[in-house]
Amino acid sequence: MDSSVKERRVVTGALANIISSIIIVLLNKWIYTHYSFPNITLTCIHFVVTSIGLVICKHANIFQTKNLPFTQMLPLALSFCGFVVFTNLSLESNTVGTYQLIKTMTTPCIIFIQTYFYGRTFSRNVILTLVPITIGVCLNSWYDVKFNFTGIFYATVGVFITSLYQVWVGEKQHELQVNSMQLLYYQAPLSAFLLIFIIPFFEPLDAFHGVFYSWPFEAMTAVFFSACIAFSVNLTIFWIIGNTSPVTYNMIGHLKFCMTLLGGYLLFRDPVQSLQLVGIITTVGGVLAYTHIKREEMKKSSNLPLNMKG
């Protein structure tokens, strides 16, 4: 595939992920604020709708299924459930600022896993782009950082499992020779099934009953739209990781974080301090630097003779 065509597809996928992710964060925040909808239950509904959407796409011949071994899918689904559980535990035990600060360690953790367990290599310039991004997130979180042992434990385990999940999403697509839809077709229903057994341990039974018996029509409509957008989010996450790398997806994640802060300020009048604005600019600068460096590396790679590409 021509490098310019691939680049346009990556940009399109990234934009679709950014837009759908920002919409779903703001919509979910509205759902949580007005109806106190249980978080893991909502995630389970998202994956059920994603599974239904993929079945519809399959019957519409948008993609062809491929038989994948259950033993290969189970670790991926379990790591996703672990990622959801420990992310929620981290949010419950930490301030938002502490949560975001520790979450920045996901990118270096991914680089460590890919380097020492999968033989991937990263240039010094790519690694250096983590510096302004980390500084930017620190500035964004400065006013809301409070540490406690339980919160640090949950956040640390969450970072490791999240990193492992994202690495596996990319590795499984290459290892099993499948595309994002083919992989998600198996992982989505399995993750939804596993989450059903996790929900009773983390969400009160009365909240679960309230989901189905006490909700007004507009709340159910909001959840349905949230689940439909989640289909786009899940699909583009798998597509981006499969066609670029988990590190690139994380860079997009940092950009989404900055845009979500601005969206919260514009839509919900969430306070944004001047230091946070500096942090947003610094983070975006690091993401742009990473994008430029990766483009240059891709150009150099595409210009190499075939026998030198490895």
C-alpha positions, -999 to +999 in steps of 0.1 A: +000+000+000+012+035-009+025+053+022+004+084+015-027+063+013-019+045+045-012+078+062-046+092+051-063+060+065-045+063+098-054+100+101-091+092+093-091+064+118-075+086+145-100+114+138-129+090+140-116+077+173-109+111+188-144+125+179-163+094+190-142+091+222-148+127+232-185+124+225-188+092+245-169+107+275-191+138+276-223+117+271-213+092+297-205+120+321-240+134+315-255+099+321-235+095+354-243+130+366-281+129+360-289+092+365-260+077+385-258+048+360-235+020+372-202+022+353-193-015+347-229-022+337-227+005+311-195-010+298-211-044+295-240-029+276-215-012+253-199-045+244-233-062+239-242-036+214-208-038+198-213-075+194-247-070+178-232-043+155-205-067+144-230-095+137-249-070+115-217-060+097-209-097+091-243-104+075-239-072+054-206-088+041-185-059+054-161-084+068-156-122+068-153-141+101-123-162+108-123-191+133-101-181+163-091-204+191-109-198+225-076-201+243-062-171+223-093-149+230-096-156+267-065-138+278-075-108+257-110-107+272-097-112+308-072-084+304-099-061+292-121-069+322-091-063+345-085-030+327-121-020+333-122-031+370-089-016+380-096+017+361-128+020+381-111+011+414-084+037+406-110+064+399-128+055+431-097+056+453-078+085+437-085+120+427-089+126+389-055+143+388-038+114+405-055+090+382-044+109+351-009+114+364-003+076+370-021+068+337+007+085+318+029+056+328+009+034+304+030+045+274+064+038+289+050+005+303+039-005+267+074+004+254+089-018+281+067-048+273+071-045+236+109-041+239+117-069+263+090-094+255+082-088+218+116-075+204+102-041+193+126-012+190+119+025+196+142+054+185+156+078+211+136+107+196+103+088+200+111+081+237+121+118+242+086+129+231+073+113+264+091+141+283+068+170+273+037+148+274+045+137+310+052+173+320+020+185+304-001+159+322+016+168+355+007+204+349-029+194+341-031+173+373-012+197+396-042+210+415-057+176+421-029+152+431-033+133+464-016+100+470-027+070+491-015+035+492-047+018+481-052+042+452-016+038+441-019+000+442-051+000+421-037+026+396-004+007+392-021-026+385-045-008+362-016+007+342+001-027+338-031-046+327-041-017+304-006-018+288-008-056+284-043-054+269-033-028+243-001-047+234-021-079+229-047-062+207-019-054+183+000-086+186-030-109+182-040-091+150-006-098+135-001-132+151-035-146+140-036-127+107-069-110+114-082-075+110-098-053+138-134-065+131-125-102+130-107-099+164-133-077+180-161-101+167-148-127+192-135-105+220-166-083+224-192-109+234-166-128+255-158-096+274-195-088+279-201-123+292-172-121+317-183-086+329-217-101+339-199-121+367-179-091+378-208-066+381-223-080+414-189-076+432-185-039+423-220-025+418-250-026+443-279-048+433-304-019+438-285+002+412-286-028+388-324-031+392-328+006+387-312+004+353-341-017+340-371-006+361-366+030+371-352+048+341-371+074+321-372+071+283-347+099+277-321+081+299-326+048+280-322+068+248-289+083+260-276+049+270-285+035+236-267+064+218-237+059+241-236+022+232-238+030+195-209+054+198-190+028+219-192+005+188-172+032+169-148+037+198-141+000+202-136-006+164-113+024+159-092+014+189-086-020+175-080-006+140-055+021+152-035-004+173-035-030+145-024-005+118+000+016+138+010+006+174-002+007+210+022+036+216+006+056+187-028+049+202-016+062+236-004+094+219-039+099+205-052+092+240-032+121+254-046+143+227-081+132+236-075+139+272-066+175+264-096+179+241-119+164+267-107+189+293-115+217+269-148+201+261-157+199+298-149+235+302-170+246+272-200+223+278-201+218+316-182+249+327-156+227+345-129+250+359-096+251+339-066+268+356-040+288+336-014+261+346-037+235+330-038+254+298+000+254+297-001+217+304-025+212+275-003+231+251+028+212+263+011+178+259-002+187+224+033+198+215+047+164+226+020+146+206+028+167+175+065+160+179+058+123+181+036+125+150+064+143+130+091+119+141+070+088+132+062+103+098+099+109+091+107+073+102+079+059+080+093+079+050+128+066+056+115+030+060+095+032+028+125+045+009+147+015+019+153-013-006+131-044+001+161-065+012+169-040+039+135-036+056+136-067+079 
